[in-house]
């Protein structure tokens, strides 16, 4: 192996898939050796219409006492009618049954921070500068209580 001074850096305005795969695989191998990532479990909650088509969904994961909501989406025609809240509470109920007590997510200011506030989430971090007037919020809701694991 060469010394660090012998290495060449390349900067790109895109992400070359082959190089990104090397970084992703290397980081994945390191993380797997350092933490019990096999315990991370996917979790989802979907709403379907009478034909079975998905009209909304909450997607994320749990790990230990933590639950991360990674995506929430509702078809435009059903927005602002309570479906998003139902999806989040259904998602959280399953996570709670797994023993989760800390719930967290990221949302942009143009997405659903008011919905999450209404469900008890608090902004813990706000990042500005994405674009004029747009902020990214990290929101958290914590529950006390006994931990029951399934």
C-alpha positions as YAML, in Angstrom:
chain: A
units: angstrom
residues:
- id: 1
  name: UNK
  ca: [0.00, 0.00, 0.00]
- id: 2
  name: UNK
  ca: [1.24, 3.49, -0.80]
- id: 3
  name: UNK
  ca: [1.53, 6.40, 1.58]
- id: 4
  name: UNK
  ca: [-1.29, 8.89, 1.83]
- id: 5
  name: UNK
  ca: [0.74, 11.47, -0.10]
- id: 6
  name: UNK
  ca: [0.84, 9.12, -3.11]
- id: 7
  name: UNK
  ca: [-2.97, 9.03, -3.48]
- id: 8
  name: UNK
  ca: [-4.86, 10.98, -6.14]
- id: 9
  name: UNK
  ca: [-8.18, 12.63, -5.34]
- id: 10
  name: UNK
  ca: [-10.92, 13.08, -7.91]
- id: 11
  name: UNK
  ca: [-13.95, 15.33, -7.42]
- id: 12
  name: UNK
  ca: [-17.14, 14.81, -9.43]
- id: 13
  name: UNK
  ca: [-20.31, 16.76, -10.08]
- id: 14
  name: UNK
  ca: [-22.16, 13.44, -10.06]
- id: 15
  name: UNK
  ca: [-21.73, 10.14, -8.21]
- id: 16
  name: UNK
  ca: [-19.98, 7.44, -10.26]
- id: 17
  name: UNK
  ca: [-21.88, 4.22, -9.45]
- id: 18
  name: UNK
  ca: [-18.81, 1.96, -9.34]
- id: 19
  name: UNK
  ca: [-16.90, 4.20, -6.92]
- id: 20
  name: UNK
  ca: [-20.02, 4.81, -4.80]
- id: 21
  name: UNK
  ca: [-20.54, 1.04, -4.54]
- id: 22
  name: UNK
  ca: [-16.98, 0.59, -3.18]
- id: 23
  name: UNK
  ca: [-17.63, 3.25, -0.52]
- id: 24
  name: UNK
  ca: [-21.06, 1.83, 0.33]
- id: 25
  name: UNK
  ca: [-19.72, -1.73, 0.61]
- id: 26
  name: UNK
  ca: [-16.75, -0.62, 2.69]
- id: 27
  name: UNK
  ca: [-18.91, 1.40, 5.06]
- id: 28
  name: UNK
  ca: [-21.41, -1.45, 5.31]
- id: 29
  name: UNK
  ca: [-18.66, -3.93, 6.23]
- id: 30
  name: UNK
  ca: [-17.24, -1.57, 8.86]
- id: 31
  name: UNK
  ca: [-20.67, -0.85, 10.37]
- id: 32
  name: UNK
  ca: [-21.54, -4.56, 10.49]
- id: 33
  name: UNK
  ca: [-18.31, -5.27, 12.37]
- id: 34
  name: UNK
  ca: [-18.88, -2.43, 14.84]
- id: 35
  name: UNK
  ca: [-22.60, -2.70, 15.65]
- id: 36
  name: UNK
  ca: [-25.36, -5.35, 15.68]
- id: 37
  name: UNK
  ca: [-26.99, -4.10, 12.47]
- id: 38
  name: UNK
  ca: [-28.64, -7.50, 12.00]
- id: 39
  name: UNK
  ca: [-31.07, -6.31, 14.68]
- id: 40
  name: UNK
  ca: [-32.37, -3.46, 12.49]
- id: 41
  name: UNK
  ca: [-35.87, -4.43, 11.34]
- id: 42
  name: UNK
  ca: [-37.96, -2.87, 8.62]
- id: 43
  name: UNK
  ca: [-41.44, -1.62, 9.45]
- id: 44
  name: UNK
  ca: [-44.29, -0.29, 7.35]
- id: 45
  name: UNK
  ca: [-47.95, 0.62, 7.47]
- id: 46
  name: UNK
  ca: [-50.04, 1.06, 4.31]
- id: 47
  name: UNK
  ca: [-53.53, 2.30, 3.47]
- id: 48
  name: UNK
  ca: [-55.25, 0.66, 0.51]
- id: 49
  name: UNK
  ca: [-58.44, 1.52, -1.32]
- id: 50
  name: UNK
  ca: [-61.21, -0.97, -2.14]
- id: 51
  name: UNK
  ca: [-59.28, -2.24, -5.18]
- id: 52
  name: UNK
  ca: [-56.18, -2.86, -3.07]
- id: 53
  name: UNK
  ca: [-54.16, 0.04, -4.48]
- id: 54
  name: UNK
  ca: [-51.83, 1.75, -2.02]
- id: 55
  name: UNK
  ca: [-53.08, 5.28, -1.29]
- id: 56
  name: UNK
  ca: [-50.68, 6.04, 1.54]
- id: 57
  name: UNK
  ca: [-47.87, 4.58, 3.52]
- id: 58
  name: UNK
  ca: [-45.41, 4.95, 6.38]
- id: 59
  name: UNK
  ca: [-42.05, 3.23, 5.94]
- id: 60
  name: UNK
  ca: [-39.11, 3.01, 8.30]
- id: 61
  name: UNK
  ca: [-37.24, 0.78, 10.70]
- id: 62
  name: UNK
  ca: [-36.67, -0.09, 14.32]
- id: 63
  name: UNK
  ca: [-33.48, -0.80, 16.20]
- id: 64
  name: UNK
  ca: [-33.44, -1.37, 19.93]
- id: 65
  name: UNK
  ca: [-35.60, 1.24, 21.63]
- id: 66
  name: UNK
  ca: [-35.61, 3.52, 18.57]
- id: 67
  name: UNK
  ca: [-37.99, 3.80, 15.65]
- id: 68
  name: UNK
  ca: [-37.21, 5.86, 12.56]
- id: 69
  name: UNK
  ca: [-39.98, 6.98, 10.23]
- id: 70
  name: UNK
  ca: [-38.17, 7.37, 6.91]
- id: 71
  name: UNK
  ca: [-41.07, 8.02, 4.55]
- id: 72
  name: UNK
  ca: [-44.68, 9.11, 4.84]
- id: 73
  name: UNK
  ca: [-46.82, 9.64, 1.77]
- id: 74
  name: UNK
  ca: [-50.55, 10.05, 1.10]
- id: 75
  name: UNK
  ca: [-52.17, 10.33, -2.33]
- id: 76
  name: UNK
  ca: [-53.03, 14.02, -2.93]
- id: 77
  name: UNK
  ca: [-56.81, 13.48, -3.00]
- id: 78
  name: UNK
  ca: [-56.74, 12.12, 0.58]
- id: 79
  name: UNK
  ca: [-54.36, 14.61, 2.18]
- id: 80
  name: UNK
  ca: [-55.44, 16.73, 5.15]
- id: 81
  name: UNK
  ca: [-58.16, 14.25, 6.08]
- id: 82
  name: UNK
  ca: [-56.39, 12.41, 8.90]
- id: 83
  name: UNK
  ca: [-54.91, 9.53, 6.93]
- id: 84
  name: UNK
  ca: [-51.30, 10.60, 7.52]
- id: 85
  name: UNK
  ca: [-51.91, 10.67, 11.27]
- id: 86
  name: UNK
  ca: [-53.54, 7.23, 11.14]
- id: 87
  name: UNK
  ca: [-50.57, 5.84, 9.22]
- id: 88
  name: UNK
  ca: [-48.05, 7.28, 11.67]
- id: 89
  name: UNK
  ca: [-49.95, 6.06, 14.73]
- id: 90
  name: UNK
  ca: [-50.36, 2.58, 13.22]
- id: 91
  name: UNK
  ca: [-46.66, 2.50, 12.37]
- id: 92
  name: UNK
  ca: [-45.74, 3.64, 15.89]
- id: 93
  name: UNK
  ca: [-48.07, 1.11, 17.53]
- id: 94
  name: UNK
  ca: [-46.20, -1.74, 15.87]
- id: 95
  name: UNK
  ca: [-42.86, -0.19, 16.85]
- id: 96
  name: UNK
  ca: [-44.11, 0.19, 20.42]
- id: 97
  name: UNK
  ca: [-45.00, -3.51, 20.43]
- id: 98
  name: UNK
  ca: [-41.35, -4.15, 19.49]
- id: 99
  name: UNK
  ca: [-40.28, -2.17, 22.55]
- id: 100
  name: UNK
  ca: [-39.56, 1.20, 20.94]
- id: 101
  name: UNK
  ca: [-39.87, 4.31, 23.07]
- id: 102
  name: UNK
  ca: [-37.98, 6.87, 20.98]
- id: 103
  name: UNK
  ca: [-39.51, 7.88, 17.65]
- id: 104
  name: UNK
  ca: [-37.69, 10.12, 15.20]
- id: 105
  name: UNK
  ca: [-37.84, 11.40, 11.64]
- id: 106
  name: UNK
  ca: [-36.56, 14.04, 9.23]
- id: 107
  name: UNK
  ca: [-38.92, 16.33, 7.36]
- id: 108
  name: UNK
  ca: [-38.59, 19.43, 5.22]
- id: 109
  name: UNK
  ca: [-40.50, 22.60, 6.06]
- id: 110
  name: UNK
  ca: [-42.66, 22.08, 2.94]
- id: 111
  name: UNK
  ca: [-43.62, 18.55, 3.98]
- id: 112
  name: UNK
  ca: [-45.45, 17.70, 7.21]
- id: 113
  name: UNK
  ca: [-43.80, 19.25, 10.28]
- id: 114
  name: UNK
  ca: [-47.17, 20.50, 11.55]
- id: 115
  name: UNK
  ca: [-48.62, 16.98, 11.34]
- id: 116
  name: UNK
  ca: [-45.71, 15.59, 13.34]
- id: 117
  name: UNK
  ca: [-46.00, 18.39, 15.93]
- id: 118
  name: UNK
  ca: [-49.68, 17.50, 16.35]
- id: 119
  name: UNK
  ca: [-48.59, 13.92, 17.09]
- id: 120
  name: UNK
  ca: [-46.19, 15.05, 19.83]
- id: 121
  name: UNK
  ca: [-42.92, 15.32, 17.89]
- id: 122
  name: UNK
  ca: [-40.56, 18.16, 18.77]
- id: 123
  name: UNK
  ca: [-37.95, 19.75, 16.54]
- id: 124
  name: UNK
  ca: [-34.50, 18.87, 17.86]
- id: 125
  name: UNK
  ca: [-32.45, 20.20, 14.96]
- id: 126
  name: UNK
  ca: [-33.17, 22.60, 12.10]
- id: 127
  name: UNK
  ca: [-30.85, 22.89, 9.11]
- id: 128
  name: UNK
  ca: [-31.19, 25.94, 6.89]
- id: 129
  name: UNK
  ca: [-29.74, 26.66, 3.47]
- id: 130
  name: UNK
  ca: [-31.19, 23.81, 1.39]
- id: 131
  name: UNK
  ca: [-32.86, 26.42, -0.82]
- id: 132
  name: UNK
  ca: [-34.33, 29.84, 0.00]
- id: 133
  name: UNK
  ca: [-36.98, 29.44, 2.67]
- id: 134
  name: UNK
  ca: [-36.61, 25.65, 3.00]
- id: 135
  name: UNK
  ca: [-35.52, 24.03, 6.24]
- id: 136
  name: UNK
  ca: [-34.89, 20.43, 7.20]
- id: 137
  name: UNK
  ca: [-36.06, 19.37, 10.66]
- id: 138
  name: UNK
  ca: [-35.05, 16.41, 12.77]
- id: 139
  name: UNK
  ca: [-38.03, 15.68, 15.00]
- id: 140
  name: UNK
  ca: [-38.25, 13.37, 18.01]
- id: 141
  name: UNK
  ca: [-40.96, 12.03, 20.29]
- id: 142
  name: UNK
  ca: [-40.05, 10.06, 23.38]
- id: 143
  name: UNK
  ca: [-42.28, 7.94, 25.56]
- id: 144
  name: UNK
  ca: [-41.74, 6.73, 29.08]
- id: 145
  name: UNK
  ca: [-42.89, 3.31, 30.10]
- id: 146
  name: UNK
  ca: [-42.01, -0.27, 30.48]
- id: 147
  name: UNK
  ca: [-40.30, -1.96, 27.59]
- id: 148
  name: UNK
  ca: [-42.08, -5.02, 26.20]
- id: 149
  name: UNK
  ca: [-40.19, -6.82, 23.44]
- id: 150
  name: UNK
  ca: [-41.64, -9.22, 20.92]
...
